[in-house]
Amino acid sequence: MLQYCCDAKDIKIIDFGEVEMGRTIIKSIKIMNESCKEQFYEAQRDPVTNPIDHVFNLKSYTWTLLPEQSFCCEVQYRPVVPCSKNVDYFIITGTASTYIKIIAHGTCIGPKISSSVNKIILKCSKKHTQVKKQIKLLNHSKVKAAFIFDIDIEHRHFKLDIRQGILNPCDYKYITITFIPTKEGVYVYHLPCLILYQSPIIIKLYGFCIPIHQQSQINLELHEFSSQVQNGFEEYMSDSINIKKENLELVSLSKNYFDCSQVDTKNKINRAHQTVCFTNHSETNLLLKWDQDVTGVFKIEPCIAKICPNHSALFEIIFQPNEENNLYTKQFIGYFFDDDAKSEGKEENKIFAIPSFTCIRVIGHSFPTSSAGWIPQYELPSTIVLPPCIPPLPVYTTFLIKKFGHLPLMFHFLPPADSHFVVKPMLGIIYEDYQVVVVQMCPEVMGEHLYMEQWAICFNGNPKNKDYISFKGYTEYANISFNKSTITFATVHLDTQQKEQILIRNLTRHIIMYQFLNVPSQLIIPHLKGQIYANDIHSHEWVFHPTECGEYNFDIKCVLMAIQNDLPAGTEVSITLHVTGKCEAGLLLAIPNELNFDVQLYGNKKTKSFYVYNFSSVNIPFKIICCHLSWPVGCIKRDVKIYPLSETVLPGKSKKITVSITPYTPGFYEIAIKYIVRINSWTDNISYMQLSRKICNIYCMCELPSLKIEDVYFHGVCSLISKINLWKIIEVDRLNITLKNILPYEKESQYIFFPPMILHENPICIKLCISNPTSVNTTWNIKRMQLCFCKTISKSRGLSFRYMELDCVHKKVCSIYPQSGFIKPKEKIVINIELRYLLLGKTRVKWDLNIGHERHIFLYMQVEALSGSEKELLLYPQTVKLDSYFGDKKAQHQICWIYNYTNNYLPYTVDITNLHKINQIYHSEILSCLNPDGIAEPQSLTPLILKYHFKQFRAIQAYLSITFGDKKTELFISSQPSIIYPPKMIKEILPNFDVFKIKELPIYFSTDYIRFYTSIHSYSVKMFMMYNTSNHDRFAYTWKSNSVPGLWNIEIYPKEGVIQPKKMQSCRIIINVKSLTCQVNINVICEFLNISQRRMIQRSIYKYNEICKKLESEFIFTEKGEQFPKLPSKPKKKPDIFCKTLSIHCNIYSPEDILLRTKLIEELKMVPTDELQIQNNIKSSDNYEHTKMMLFILEGMTWDILNSRIFKHTIQEYVLNRPHLYYSQFFTNPLESEKLIMKSYIAPPRKLIATILEKVR
């Protein structure tokens, strides 16, 4: 029969819980025939279970079930040993290979009574002839407890008010003990309290009848007679004479119980005699005194005797009943003293010596010979099972003899001739309801045996009233069994663990404490020590964890010890287990070893997989980890999901690993998938002896859908706005950066301030060329957010349909269409912005641009409409940063433009007070304004010229207050001189040509802006082309000259002309610059007129005039009167003129600064001597450690410079041999001067070369 293993689904566990001794509990399980055939079932008990402990029984062991029929299998539990745990196993088999295992658990609980004291001293004197004390019996258990005090009811000196009773669970009782001495002296008695299913409680009673002045002396002497608390069973059974004892007691009796049987009171010889031998085993003389029966029924003679050492004395017990048809019992107490010690003491202390005592039980009856006495009424258990026993230690138990009726019951146990059991009391009379009897089993010294004896018990002294009781006991040593004699672990990977299930079964009735010794470090046993109950099975998981490759063999010692009364008992038993194992190393390979997810949309999930192969001969438990290969992009924990993360690959097998990427960070993901060997296959703990190994690389390009403004167009009545100006007004560069860098769930804002214009109804159209720069599709939508307080109104459509609509005039000021779209990769679309200057003043609108993934860009647009009579100018830019190079010889200039969008001539004035203050600080004119006041013409731009020339590294910041008509504004100027020469031309980011064509602007330039790099007092020539993309219309063009006196003059040839359809026109632009060095953006405007459209309008006007003339004299008479014919609509008088602006970026430089640039060391000598700064005044937030480090570096650099050859040569050539130069004085010797003169004749001037190259173009 299988003892250890079974499938979990086929195991039925029945737990009876805690059951009181003597009770029977029944539980049941349902057995279902799930097959389609009739089955015969048979239940069998596990044969390993000791038959003595068959406390679980089935009601039926065989049955038959039809298909789909069920049977209720009842299991009953009746414990036979108190305070024990029971386990048993049943196997149910069916004809159709049905296998069910039933495991029954149960715990027997017994009483647990304690006494408040175990020693009582009672003292009285002649005046007080009795004294009382109480003890408290407390039941700590969950069951009732039956107790009885084993004391003679006719005891002369100690009386109890309650001799027996029942204690309820968690209840208590008070017992009153009365001490009644008959004379002065010391009285001793060990009062046993016998408890059913519990060891007895021995209460030691000491009674003193002495004068009051000697009580303190007695207390001191009493301490010598106190002994340690022993086991209740051992102490109670210690005076049994048939117990095989290793050491003799102080005294012994030949027999401590006697049955005087029957004595007829009518007979002249009405007495019975018994003889007992008392032996003194000590080395002193003993004085023995017997306590006599006051009734005279029982006598013992002599009453007093002196026994010499190692001598014996005979005593006669006489039974002489005084009443017919009665039962008699007596307990004789014999007190013995150390006669030698007593004789040496004072005479007054002789009567107060503390004696020892021994007892003899005697019974008899006075029924006539012809009479059988009354019929005994009792209840007696048939079999008593003793607890587990370890040879040669005795074991004990108790049982109960119940009496029924009002008559007393006399009992006498009759043992076999050779017995290993002892019963106490062996005889006695039950006056009340029951008698608790203690049974002791005394096993042989060696060997495991089954002890079974049948005892007779005679009631009321009549051999015919005899009954039988069986005692069973089993002696065995501690022993457990394992499911395997040799424990062999499977081959395991290096530094990993292999688990093996070890089943341990307790084959005995004992509670066994086990402990494993000599356990090597490679073997992990979770529970090195523990306890296992009788017949129980423990399942342990042993772990083999080698750290080096090779074969392992070792022996483990298991030490067993039986437990009795919660303490180790008996001798240790050792069992040796042999354990073997093997360790090898292995690797995992991934196929494929690279996963390329290509371009993936932000937040879009994509899944791929690879296989992990194990070509080694061992299981490899692994755990997948991920890390970045290069620059960390994204969060691996969030974006990459791998399943399974932990797995075990068997030898020669593979596992599929699924990788899912949901990127949430734009960029290129380079991720390495590595595996780490786990320490075992059931946890995720990793092995620290082995490094992670890369098995696969993952590549993924995450692109967040985005938009980019490629180009801008302006079409409207204002001619002052060029593409560059519009690019800067909208701040396209900043908006493109925002579109590129904005992340999901982020919100950004951008403010756009369109230039003010005169009130008019014609819309101004701004077209944005939008592209999708990414490789994924992009969706977008834009909606207007209400900033005004306009309300919705109800409108009707048809007869019944009504709807709500926002009645807001502000939405006409700025409209955008289309408001949503879908753009494929690299595709371009056009978004139109229409501005209508309808509302006087400033109107602000808000648009919410959503480019997907909850990315919102709020566009705040301001449109300012002027009435035309305002006296306000606009300055652009209002913040100027002056680019200054420290080596420039000539002063530089910066131009700010003053825009006049009104129809008035408006003056402006610049407050130059702050400029004078700065010049005073620097002791020279370093910053000034060349035109601090002037008049701005209507619908024009006026330059504001700033002049600057810095010779120190000091940073400059200044505010200039400017009055524009009725308005004041401030211009912020900042500069930081640099020793690095600035670039010749600042590169613009906007496109140089039109990216796409629109219907409203059929004329295009080959370039939208031209860059010039020229010197002062020179001119330059550039060429560009104009294209007419119209299929039928001809356009007349006129270029407006742009000249600023004293600055530049720009002319474009031809100044006017006509462009034919699908033709181009070459143009030449000439710029003449004056004496100012600066970088400036200039707009040149070209006006276009559609000649073809003008001719059509003229023809329609002619036709309209002819029709009007014809219809002037025509009319029709009707009933209502004369009716004139309806005239057609009047045609448009002239076509609209549209403008296109050409931007010119010009960098005007001084040849002296370029060709005659001096060295920095010479420039330093030219500055005034009152203050000299040679480092940038940039605020630093370096801490002390940084300052200390920089000082160390500067000291090293200074040391290297001072000790260099170049420094020594410089000192000798320029400092010692030549005078110092100040300001603009250049010193040359005659030889160098002659060389320069000769070079000027050979090399042509640069201006001449530039003129020739321009003509060549």
Beta strands, then each sheet from edge to edge (+ up, - down):
strand 1: 11-20
strand 2: 25-32
strand 3: 39-45
strand 4: 56-58
strand 5: 62-65
strand 6: 70-77
strand 7: 85-94
strand 8: 99-109
strand 9: 113-115
strand 10: 119-124
strand 11: 131-139
strand 12: 145-149
strand 13: 158-160
strand 14: 164-167
strand 15: 172-179
strand 16: 185-195
strand 17: 198-209
strand 18: 251-253
strand 19: 257-262
strand 20: 272-280
strand 21: 286-290
strand 22: 298-301
strand 23: 304-307
strand 24: 312-319
strand 25: 327-338
strand 26: 356-365
strand 27: 378-379
strand 28: 383-385
strand 29: 395-403
strand 30: 409-414
strand 31: 421-424
strand 32: 427-430
strand 33: 434-441
strand 34: 450-459
strand 35: 466-474
strand 36: 480-482
strand 37: 486-488
strand 38: 492-493
strand 39: 498-506
strand 40: 511-517
strand 41: 523-524
strand 42: 529-532
strand 43: 537-544
strand 44: 550-564
strand 45: 567-584
strand 46: 588-591
strand 47: 594-601
strand 48: 606-614
strand 49: 620-628
strand 50: 640-643
strand 51: 646-649
strand 52: 654-661
strand 53: 667-677
strand 54: 693-703
strand 55: 708-715
strand 56: 747-753
strand 57: 757-758
strand 58: 764-771
strand 59: 778-785
strand 60: 792-797
strand 61: 801-806
strand 62: 814-817
strand 63: 820-823
strand 64: 828-835
strand 65: 841-850
strand 66: 856-866
strand 67: 874-876
strand 68: 879-882
strand 69: 892-900
strand 70: 906-911
strand 71: 927-929
strand 72: 933-936
strand 73: 940-948
strand 74: 956-964
strand 75: 967-975
strand 76: 1003-1005
strand 77: 1009-1015
strand 78: 1019-1028
strand 79: 1035-1039
strand 80: 1042-1044
strand 81: 1048-1053
strand 82: 1056-1059
strand 83: 1064-1073
strand 84: 1078-1090
strand 85: 1116-1118
strand 86: 1121-1123
strand 87: 1137-1149
sheet 1: 1+ 8+ 7- 3+ 5-
sheet 2: 2+ 6- 4+
sheet 3: 9+ 11- 15+ 13-
sheet 4: 10+ 17+ 16- 12+ 14-
sheet 5: 18+ 20- 24+ 22-
sheet 6: 19+ 26+ 25- 21+ 23-
sheet 7: 27+ 29- 33+ 31-
sheet 8: 28+ 35+ 34- 30+ 32-
sheet 9: 36+ 39- 43+ 41-
sheet 10: 37+ 45+ 38+
sheet 11: 37+ 45+ 44- 40+ 42-
sheet 12: 46+ 48- 52+ 50-
sheet 13: 47+ 54+ 53- 49+ 51-
sheet 14: 55+ 58- 64+ 62-
sheet 15: 56+ 66+ 57+
sheet 16: 56+ 66+ 65- 59+ 63-
sheet 17: 60+ 61-
sheet 18: 67+ 69- 73+ 71-
sheet 19: 68+ 75+ 74- 70+ 72-
sheet 20: 76+ 78- 83+ 81- 80+
sheet 21: 77+ 87+ 84- 79+ 82-
sheet 22: 85+ 86-
end
